[in-house]
Amino acid sequence: MTGPVARIDLDAMRHNLFRVRELAIGCPVVVAIKANAYGHGLIESAQALVDADAYGVARVEEGLRLRREGISKTIIILEGFSSQAELRLCQGRGFELVIHDLSQITQLENYFKSARTPPELHGHPLLVLWLKVDSGMHRIGIAPEESSDAIAKLRQLPNVKLVGMLTHMANADDRNSDYTTRQLQRFEPCIDTDLQVSIANSACLLNWPQTRVGWVRPGIMLYGASPFSDTTAADEGLQAVMTLRTHLIAVRELKKGDAVGYGSAWRCPEDMRIGVAAIGYGDGYPRHAPNGTPVLVDGKRVALAGRVSMDMITIDLRNVAQARVGSSVVLWGEGLPVEEVAAAAGTISYELFCRLTARVKFRYEGKDLLNHL
Ligand SMILES: *Cc1c(COP(=O)(O)O)cnc(C)c1O
């Protein structure tokens, strides 16, 4: 027996990319595979999503890792570069860098003044750039009123090609907010018609048809989770990709009033059985998941009882009489939507996926997997 295993269904991931194509017909797709493909495995996910038009990562280091693994598709670095040294690493690697701050433009100007910068690379532009406009998220991006100046400056740089403009929506997961429409209204006047555009993340793709223009940038929906708090992946025509599973390592017969786990956060309301499963916050299961958080034991829906420990959780087994040591425990995935677990634990599916630790074993399934080995 092993500890926790995350089974990754690569056919489901491909299905979800197909769903993106259905929603955004004719739009090129950059798949967000940053943060280790939202915890699903960078390289395996990149290979499964080979039909995408580009890969999107947050940082230069993630792009370099894809290149080291021999992956040659266009990579968009969503946070761009942050130093001259990084710029040098980016040259000639097929990266497209997002410029989101005026300081990056100054760095570029200095870079091209430096004697160490080669004049060009085989006749191709040294650097391919996108400009990010802050239409209301107020995290990164150039202010709308500064965008045309920024475009002009970037166009003056030698051996640089500005290819597109993007913006990011702050409230697209809220169907009742008009903020997305307001952000669109702020972005539209900035658009330079010679450039490509990109607006839509998963929530936009699923809920805001006006944003399905130019390049679309799905992330969470590829991994089979809904970005909305009121729907599951299945409701959105998506298939769960990750099933996180472990097993019971002990079954205890406890008496009414017995306390379970640290802080005695659960007391048995009657004589009952408690199951102990091999997973905890040391594997990335959320420590703040409270009593009542759903889990499946032998396919039956039951609930956490007591605090999450580093290596173990404790489970109320009153509704699953057949459970015994070795019984399968599903934390999320097949049969238990990750959105429900996230809601119970006061977080979002994105975080549950990303925080799995190296102690979890990953198993990949999918009929095309063999082609890549
Ligand atoms: C991560 C990311 C996305 C994908 O967002 P989802 O909500 O996961 O679809 C899109 N655009 C940018 C700039 C991102 O950083």
The ligand as a Gaussian input file, in Angstrom:
#p B3LYP/6-31G(d) Opt

LIG

0 1
 C       -3.730000      31.950000     -14.797000
 C       -4.185000      32.916000     -15.813000
 C       -5.277000      32.632000     -16.627000
 C       -6.163000      31.410000     -16.460000
 O       -7.131000      31.689000     -15.490000
 P       -8.269000      30.614000     -15.091000
 O       -9.124000      31.355000     -14.148000
 O       -7.552000      29.481000     -14.436000
 O       -8.924000      30.225000     -16.355000
 C       -5.582000      33.531000     -17.634000
 N       -4.868000      34.668000     -17.789000
 C       -3.831000      34.988000     -16.995000
 C       -3.088000      36.252000     -17.215000
 C       -3.456000      34.127000     -15.983000
 O       -2.430000      34.445000     -15.203000

